[in-house]
């Protein structure tokens, strides 16, 4: 799913908000770069991931590993990339 997301730079001297068009997949983390200070940041998607449910004619079907929903806040915080 492609979506325009708003991020906050993790770096204390920057802390600016910026938007990026990103594809949201089953990955647990996104790597983003602040366009203002050019610092890489990491977004952990695990806290925002909710299991999805498939419903067929009122009966819940078994969910597979690819069935998920991500509910993100309006502004997604980032953290320092380790490495």
Secondary structure, DSSP 8 states (H G I E B T S, - for coil): -EEEEEEE---TTT--EEEEEEE--S-SEEEEE-TTT--EEEEE-GGGEEE--EEETTEEE---TT-EEE---SEEE-EE---
